Amino acid sequence: MGLVFEVAAPPAAAGRHRADVACFIGFVGRRRGRPLPDALRAQLAEAGWTQGPWGRSASQVESLLNLPLVIDSWHLFDRLYAWDQRPVTATGPARCATALGAAVRSFFAHGGRRAVVIRVGDPWAVVEDAGRRQALRRWRMRRMLPDFASQTAPTAPFEPHNPASWQGIHHLYGLRETSLLLLPDLPDTCAVDTLPAAPAPQVALAPEVFVECSVEDVPVPDLGLSRLAAPRLNASGYAAWQLGVAAARGFLQRWQREINLVAALPLPHDDAVRVVGSGRLHAQADMPGYLRRIGALLPEGSALEPGNTASSAFVQLAWPWLRCQDSDDLPQGLVAPDGVLAGLIAGTALRRGSFRSAAGDASLAALRDVADAEPVPAWGGSETSPAALLARRVCLFAPGPDGWALQSDVTTSPQEAWRFGGASRLMGLLLRAARRIGEGLAFEPSGPLLWARARSAIEDLLLAFWREGALAGASAAQAFSVRCDRSTMTQADLDVGRLIVIVSVRPAAAIERITVVLNLGNPADAAGSVRVAA
């Protein structure tokens, strides 16, 4: 027995305009023999989860089932959740890492400082009968996304003021500090049965270095994971995945517009092939073309339309899947890139501001643990190459002369003004700030005095962003404008107490001005609506 001292990182301070908190929703077990610490129990009590009208039972609180818990370190997550106890087979003793656990690990390892974890159930076996996987797909989806496939299986409407009914993603309505949403189990939920994988290539990892107060790593036993493929999707799997992304996007668009969905673009199965004219298009060879043909990405320049598409200013997809120094406990040694991307975004937001790009040289130091990927993008060369085209709509990791780096920080929006990831996160901050301003003015009598107060408060906020470089323009007048007067409201709006502020901004990386219509009149509309200025 040895005595190990671990210096815990100080918790990140709460901030009114922070954009680095990530929420992880998925399947992970509760660590046995580890009672919930008093501080975390107090956290749940303060949120009303232990008593009161939506209080949960003592056993549910202790199991952390369907409860949001704020975690400020990987050490604390490891202590509470059995993230490394996913069964490889239904009856065998072998265990491996869960998708949620690997994502949280990647998040903290690459810059993240605060996470919210919502455990919706225990993980299923890696090797699972295809029929059982297909039969349970919808149930598993709806544990995370209660509105999944509501067209064929209607559900009760979301009740924002009844936390007792919240499940999975519904909890985001009460998590006002959250900026990023991750659903790490989404690819595995939609995957076909696990198939043998080709042997992993032998890639030299970075040289070992001495780390003060480190603990010698325990060798990972060979669980046969290298011979099991990472989650892969066929055509029906991609259709289900798109439905899941659409359900998440729809909830965020209606209730939490300031949160971005960060998701891993799933790996294609060997039969994920589309017939195009007289030829055949293989997803692995031409991923951007494949995504357009299955409707996951709308053509560039097209208007945003509702439907089962991943195209949105509030969705960021990450590609490819990465092989890291600590990913040997996952099938094929591959980790989904969503947790890595979220960590880079969070770290950039803390160091330089959420409106800055997480791509480029700044990500090199954080990605020294990346040794390989599946597939390895052929970065460079023609701007019309598959990798270059994919990087216009997907956050792409690729190797360079100095090592692996995040090459693009983009949303999946087909509209250029909404493409830059920093601009989307900036709009999320503005929406969150507007919500708080509206909450402070909700009980004031509407009139010119209130309109001036609202206009002044938002102008002060935008002025601070402009001075930090988040908004383009040689002057504040060129960078933004705010209107709140009788021209922004009808008499009907005034009669029902609705206050409407129209804000026009020029994000530093946007080509067009973006107009935000902020409806501060009632809680149901507090998130506002957003449109790109013509």
Number of C-alpha atoms within 10 A of each C-alpha: 3 4 5 9 9 10 7 11 11 9 11 14 8 10 8 11 16 18 28 28 28 30 30 25 27 29 26 27 22 22 18 11 8 11 13 16 11 9 9 13 16 14 16 21 15 11 13 15 23 19 14 9 11 15 17 20 12 12 9 14 18 16 20 23 21 23 22 25 19 20 20 20 21 21 14 12 20 16 16 20 20 19 26 20 20 24 19 23 14 14 8 9 10 16 19 20 24 28 26 27 27 24 26 31 23 26 27 23 19 23 23 30 24 24 25 23 25 26 25 23 19 17 21 19 18 25 16 16 14 12 11 10 20 17 11 11 18 19 14 23 25 20 20 26 23 25 25 24 19 13 8 7 9 11 13 9 8 16 12 16 10 10 18 13 13 20 20 23 26 22 19 23 17 15 15 16 21 22 25 26 25 24 28 26 25 27 25 22 23 27 26 22 19 18 14 14 14 11 11 14 7 8 9 8 13 11 5 6 6 6 7 6 10 10 10 6 6 6 6 10 10 10 17 14 23 20 16 21 22 28 25 21 25 20 16 13 23 25 17 24 26 23 22 28 23 24 24 25 25 17 19 22 19 13 20 24 23 27 30 28 24 26 28 26 23 26 24 21 21 12 11 19 16 16 10 10 7 6 8 10 18 17 20 17 13 15 19 22 18 21 19 14 16 15 18 23 23 23 16 15 11 10 11 15 10 11 14 21 25 27 29 25 26 27 26 29 24 28 27 26 23 23 23 19 14 16 20 20 22 28 24 23 23 26 28 30 29 30 32 29 32 32 28 29 33 28 25 23 23 17 10 12 24 26 28 22 23 29 22 13 14 15 24 18 13 19 19 17 20 21 18 24 21 17 14 15 18 12 18 12 9 10 11 9 15 18 24 21 16 21 24 22 27 28 30 25 30 23 20 13 6 10 16 23 24 27 22 23 27 28 33 29 30 21 20 18 21 26 25 27 28 26 27 28 27 23 24 24 22 21 24 26 18 23 22 16 16 22 15 11 18 17 9 10 11 16 13 12 11 16 19 13 14 23 19 15 13 19 18 11 13 22 18 13 20 22 12 12 15 23 26 21 16 9 12 18 11 14 21 22 17 19 20 21 18 15 10 13 16 13 10 9 15 15 9 10 18 18 26 25 23 20 21 19 25 22 28 20 20 19 14 15 19 22 21 21 19 23 23 25 21 15 15 12 15 21 25 26 15 17 10 13 12 7
